[in-house]
Amino acid sequence: MLRSLLALLLLTALPLWAGDVRELNWSELIPADAPPPPPPVAVHDLSQLANALEAEAGPAATQQSPAAPVVKALDGQEVKLPGYIVPLDVTDEGRVTEFLLVPYFGACIHVPPPPSNQIVHVRSELGVLMDALYQPFWVEGPLKVEHTSSELADAGYQIEASKIYPYELPDS
């Protein structure tokens, strides 16, 4: 009887443990033995900043490390990662449903894309409104360690987002 009760308790508790979301920071996406990513470097001529359209029309910047090493142990984990959204696909209603999640604002647009182990390719049914992209977001979902390529950059990871919500600093 006691064994049956313990087995039942264990079976009901497993889904609670399996549902835990691991909060990641960007450095955890880099293997311990890999070199740190280079700092971002702006590529636009500062004299062009007044004319955003002209500055954006320049040639795409070359990605720093398109085949950077990844942390294979993260594959399949339910994670939560903060970052900025670089749109890849936008619906007619103005929602970004496919995007690159990057660690700093302007990556892939104003500065060269970071290494592929610092880019997560995200898909989301609901998406995020285009006018909200200047702020950082939390993205939650199962992390896949799988390389993808887009017109902007290569990514070392993928997430099918179950939740996307604004990043807010904790109250101090």
Steps between C-alpha positions, in 0.01 A plus 500: 500500500780742595688423178187565293446831677863605443481398133179700456654801671808478277290476183292804591808704594697429178298738279568780750875444477490462121318832462776707659628776276874565516592867487806537278740783441686542174836381634344159574452448124879499453691180585744541790801425278394738218642850464271783617313688228665816368343831608248651256642753256284753315544503124303810402668831435382729783436777248225278351303456825283804426367322194382162629376380160834564336689337787279189484541470123871421533645153443427234763773454758691170508425273796786466747490118540223328302594150628587570865494202741177436695408338833346168395385423858237778466313309228138434596502712815209733574670841524438869552745743334495881482599683184415726210292407197628523143198435271510236227127457425219749562128430454262734318380610846852619590595210732850354489454121502853395407807679628856483626544554874830677568676621818521872417300761313595555137671164445465384137380846395727777632797280592631170362304197620648336808635141484237237422509375862371844601198489268177304550261450209146534643158415358177602670136460401388818674811709435590849619374832365754679279472826694622328821837383367715769661467336841644169620277194542502170688449203270397164648482160338689181426855569381631302204873489434471521125666727244278713275578762239308812405569795273635693802708245692556139603362384835627213715175452690124496440193555718134441420376773737226413745520845663642840401469794737683826575818481703481708814778561748426367848401763756799612701 
